[in-house]
Every structure is written in C-alpha cells, then in structure tokens.
Amino acid sequence: MTTPSPETAAPRRVLPALIGLLLGTFVSMLASTVVSTSLPVIVHDLSGDQNAYTWVITATLLTTAISTPVWGKLADLFDRKVLIQIAIAIFVLATAAAGFSQNTEMLIAFRAVQGLGAGGLAALSQVIMADIISPRERGRYMGLFGAVMAVATVGGPLLGGVITDAFGWRWNFFVALPFAVAALFIQQRTLHLPARVERAVKIDYLGIVLLSAAVSLLLIWVTNAGKTFDWAGVETLLMVGGAVISAILFVVVELRSSEPLVPLTLFRDATFTLATIASIATGLAMFGTSVFLSQYMQMARGATPTEAGVMTIPMIGGLLVSSIVVGALISRFGRWKPFLIVGGVLLIAGSFLLSTIHYDTDFTLVSIYMALLGAGVGMTMQNLVLVVQNTANPAQMGAASSGVTFFRSLGGTIGVSVMGAALASTATGLFTDRADDLRTAIVGLGANGSAVAESLQSGTIPQVSLLPESVRVIVEDIYAQSIAHSFLIAVPVAVVSLIAILFLPNRPLTRMTTSERVAASEADLATVSVPEAMATLAATGAVPTQDAGSPRRAHRDAGMGEDV
C-alpha cells in the first residue's frame, strides 16, 4: 500500500474543510447579490427615494465594516468554527426577516443586522484559511473563492431578476436559507481546526462602542449633508466633531487596552499599513461600482431586473478569470507583487472609463470597461489579505486579517455613501435643468401625462422601463450623467491604492500554515532556551556546552528557504 505524497495528501485534507467555507461564502454573496438588481423595484414599491436606496445598501456595509474587526478579535480568543457558524445563522435569519419589510426603514434595519453576520463571514473565512493552508499554497485555493464569488455575483442578480419578475421581490430574501443549512451541516462534519490554548479573555467593549460611533456619524453625515441639512450647518459640526472625538478616544482606548479590538501595533508593519490603504480603493471599486452599475442598467438603459443581471456579467467575468488565473500563478511561482500592480492599474482604468459612459454608449464599450474593473478587483481583493497574513504574528492573525477586510468594507461603505450622495445631488440638479424638456414631453402625452408627472414629482425612484418613450429618454440621460459622475469619485482613490501597492515590501510567501508557525515559534523558544540553560550550567562547571538548537534550526531554515 503506497503512502500519498504531501502534494496529494494536502488537497485531500484541505478540500473537504474548504467546501463548508466556500458554501458559507456563497450564502453571504448570494443573499447580498440576489437583491441587487431588484433594489430599484423594492425601493419603488416601499415608496423610498434615492437616499433610502443608498441606505438600504450602506446599512449592510456599515455594520459589516464595524463588526469585521470585532469578529477578527473574537477569532483570536474563541473557537473559530463556532464563531463562523454563529455568523451564518445571524446573516441568514436577518436576510429572511428583511423579506417581510413593510417600509424602507424596516428594510434598512434588517439589512443592518444582516451586515453583522456578513462581517463575521468575511473575517473568519480568511482567518480559518490561514489555519489550514499556507500563504504559498493559498493562491490556488483563492481561485476557488473567486469562482464561488463570481458564480454568486453573476447568478445572484440573474436569479433575483427572475424571481422578482415571476414571483415578486420578497422571495429574493428567502433563497439563501437552504444553502445556509447545508453550509452549517458541512462545516460541522468536515471543518476540524487545531485546538486553541485556553487563556483569560477580555473583550474591548468600549473600543467597539467608540469605533461604531465614529464610523456611523461619519457615514450619516456624508449621506445627508447637502440634502437634509447644510454642509456648513450645526448638524455637520456635531456629526464631524463627534466622529473625530470618537476616533481619538478609540485610539487612546486601544493603546491602553490589554486586549485591543484593533491592535495599533499592527501599523508598525509596513505591509499591513500599505495593504489597508490599498484595500480601501478595492472596497470602493467592488461595492460602489457594482451597486451603481445595476442602477445604471435599469435607470439609464431601461433594463428590467433580469436584463440588468445579464448586463453586468462582463464585470464578474473579469473578476472570475483574473482571480483564478492569478491565484494559480502566485502559487506556482511564489511572486505576487507584479499581479497586484497590474490590478491597481486596472482599477484606475476601469473606474475612469466608467465615468465616461452615457445612456446611449455602445454596450460593447461598457462591457470592456466593466471587465477591466472586475479584473482589477480580482487581482487585488484577496491577495492583499494574503500578503498581510504572510507576515502577521500568528497570535494576531485574526486581528490582522480582519483589519484589512475592515478597511476594505469601510472603503466600500464610505464609497457607496459618497457616490450615492453625489448621484442624488447631480440628479436633482439635472431634473431642475431639464424641467422644461420634461414638461414638454409630459404635455405631449395628453391625459396620461398627469400620472407620469405625479410619479416623477413624488420623490421616489421611478421605474424607468415603464415610462413612456419621450419621458424615458430624458430620465435615462439624467441618471446616466449622474451615475457616471459618481464613478469619477473612485479614480483618485484607486491612484492612492496603486501607490500603496508599489511601496509594499516584496516578501516571499511562506509554505507554513498559521498552526505550523505557532509550532515553529514554540520550537524556537525551546531551542533558544535550552542552549542558554546549558551555557549557564557550563559556566558553573556542571556540564559541557553544546549548541543543542543548531541542527533543528538549520533544518527548519532550510525548509523556509524554499520560499525565496
């Protein structure tokens, strides 16, 4: 009977555990994307405006961003398998509850709870992968995550559009339930993580409160300034001042806490600091553009929810191909920086080109622009987490991994808020500028014109595909210009991301998992302490000296040398 080689044994050991993680990721992505194409219909049916549309999305991103470092810290303290199962349960139950929403306020509240679970899935899946797969081998498996995300991101909008057109939008919120049950069952059976050393646990509750206050106040201000209140008003002073004070107090608390929510010592590592800066632009590109691309398809091109899902396939295709191909190349050659640089360039190009689109832009060009942006996201998103995990202290792996994910989510959250605010402001101005054109078109409709005028003046997002042709062309042009203007916001952030990537230390990827690095650290302690003890005894004449640690250290260093 032959013994499997390490190369064949590792996949057999890892793949069953990965299935549960992949399915959990699929549940999270599916529940999020299945409603993306139907959001204009949902917000319209619930009598919401553009501000409500933005907050339906932002509420989830906000709580995801806030909860991600919390889950990451908990992963350093508690059983990670139990935590990810709790995260799945929270996410799916909140998603199902959102299906019973009667108004936009209720929908926003359930979407906020949904984000708490999403933060756990985003942070814990990365931490658990580091437990069972080394950075050098993780690239090829990142391709699987990229494929799952692509399938969910493509299939979700398509499925959501079909469900909305056939059965109504509420059924979109129930579709993830069977997948969640399967994910919990598979994880329970196949996910076996190394036992963790028990130690005293202290949770930084004050840090959680201060971080939540700082981020929430900032986003509420960005979303409402210029509409609900003036940019230079008292509300701005209170919100921005409150956010700044909360952020300063958060830093003070983290410096004094024995178990900080976000260990500020992480920022001493150039890799972590630069990767978090780069992740902000990736998050903005991933969340912001995907959200408003769906709105562009429906509001500027008159597509139905199903058609909008099909029309966004080029972006997801770019993400899928780049994620799988680049992941395999990184695992094969152990080189990651060139791919990140190319990804940064594509983020800039895709964001800029999408800022030039109009309602009648050739869809072939729009598809190319989307594919470029998707390829940039696929090359940078997971690999920024990978390079941080490669150098992070194993004892802080959860905090380090979730830190990068947190800033990516924060970038996406702020990006969606800023882009949504810019879109709403531009659209309002353009509706005013085109008032005479709209009035002429509505008058030409005769008796039917009053209903159309009432719909446009109600403040709710119009269902463009149902508008008469003469009015629809004007409304499509207004929304196309507004959405293109919002895309332009992503360009300078993407430039900063590329600069951060260029300065990332180009360190080779290790072949050791987090668990193996912990064991190696313990071995280091033993091999260092034994010679010191022997030297002490030798000085007293008790025993002869010898370098007890040299053979073991030389053997380990030789293994590590493969990574160079």
Secondary structure, 3 states (H helix, E strand, C coil): CCCCCHHHHHHHHHHHHHHHHHHHHHHHHHHHHCCCCCHHHHHHHCCCCHHHHHHHHHHHHHHHHHHHHHHHHHHCCCCHHHHHHHHHHHHHHHHHHHCCCCCHHHHHHHHHHHHHHHHHHHHHHHHHHHHHCCHHHHHHHHHHHHHHHHHHHHHHHHHHHHHHHHCCHHHHHCCCHHHHHHHHHHHHHHCCCCCCCCCCCCCCHHHHHHHHHHHHHHHHHHHHECCCECCCCHHHHHHHHHHHHHHHHHHHHHHHCCCCCCCHHHHHCHHHHHHHHHHHHHHHHHHHHHHHHHHHHHHCCCCCHHHHHHHCHHHHHHHHHHHHHHHHHHHHHCCCHHHHHHHHHHHHHHHHHHCCCCCCCCHHHHHHHHHHHHHHHHHHHHHHHHHHHHHCCHHHHHHHHHHHHHHHHHHHHHHHHHHHHHHHHHHHHHHHHCHHHHHHHHHCCHHHHHHHHHHHHCCCCCCHHHCCHHHHHHHHHHHHHHHHHHHCCHHHHHHHHHHHHHCCCCCCCCCCCHHHHHHHHHHHHHHHHHHHHHHHHHHCCCCCCCCCCHHHHHHHHHHHHHHC
